[in-house]
Each structure stands twice: as C-alpha cells, then as structure tokens.
Amino acid sequence: MGANIASDVAKGLLGNILYKCEGTLGYHQEYDKDVLFRLLNCKYYKISCTKDVVGVELCGSLKNIIALGYGVTVGLGCSKNTSIFFFKVWLGGN
C-alpha cells in the first residue's frame, strides 16, 4: 500500500497528515493472519489483509523497482518535472 519510512514508523509518526502509515499482509492461513494482524496493527500503522500473497509480493516488487528508478533521477539531479515524466513513462503513460 503506502510507502513507509522505518524510523518514522518506529517513532509512531503518522505517514502524513491525513493517513496512518500502512502495509498489506498477504496470508495463507487464517490463524497466521490473526496473530500477525494483532502484532502489527496499531494506532499509527494500519494493516490491510488479503489472501492474495502473490499479488502482495508482486506489487511490493514493482513498487521497489519504480522507487529505485525515481531515486536514480533524483540522484542525477533531475528536476521534479523530469523525474515525474520518467515515472509516467515507466507506468506506460504517453
């Protein structure tokens, strides 16, 4: 779901003004979901659960690839407009 900064989550800081930090938990067994949900879900970190484990892994991997590409443009000193242009191209936009 959302991008989270580990140090912010550890300090209990909100992800932004309107929303909590958030994550998605893919599970096979209902018991595992219940245990992990109780351990991780709290007032500043929202957990969403799904049985689509493959989907969670795939989306997480794609998010990391996009974040890496965006980080490269920032590291190269590209303007925000250029970085967003590449982001749009990577997502298949015109």
N, C-alpha and C positions, 0 to 999 in steps of 0.2 A: 504494500500500500504506500505508505509515506516514506520519505527519506528521513532518517533519524541520525542525530549526532550522538554517539555513545556517551560522551561526557555530559551532554545536556540531559539525556535520559537518566543517567546515574544521579544527577543532582536534582532530578524531579522537575526540571524546567519544561514548560509547555512547548510543543513543536512550533506553534505560532500563536497569535493572539486568540484565534477562534477555535482551534482544534488541539487535541492532545497529540502526543507522539503516538504512532500506531504501527502495528505489524500484523502479518497474516500467518496463521498457524495451519499448516496442512497436516492432516492426520488420517490414519487408517483405523485405529481402534478408539472407540468412544471413551474408554477409561483413560487412555493417554491424553486425549483432548481435555477431559475434565481436570486431570492433575495439572497439566501444563497451563491451562487457562487460569486456574486458581493461583498458580505460582507467578505468572507474568502479568496478568491484567490488574491494573490499579488505577488510582485516580488520575495519573498523568501519563499512563501508557495503555492505550486501547488495543485489545487483541480481537481480531476477527478470525473465525474458524471456518474451514472448508475441508471437505473430503478430497478435493482435487489437489493432491500432493504434487503431481507432475506440473499442473498449472502454476502452483506457487513457486516451484523451483525454476520453471521456465521464465516466468515474469521477473523473478529476482535476478536471474542471469542476464536477461535483456536490459533491465534497469542498470545493472553494473556496467554493461558494455556502453550504454548511452552516457552514463556518468563519466566513464573513462574518456570517451570522445570529447565530451564537453570540457572536461578538465584539461585535455590537450589544448583546446582552443584558448582557454583562459591562460594556460602556461605559456603559450606562444604570444600572448599579449593581444589577442584579437579583441576587437570591440564587442560589446554585448550584442549589437545587431548582427555581426558576423557569426558569433557563437550560436545565436538563435537561428540564423539561416542554416548553419550546418545541422543543428538539431532538427529543424524542419525537413531537411533533405534526408537525414538518417531515418526519419519516420515515414518517408515515402511521399512527402509533400512536393508540390511543384516549385 
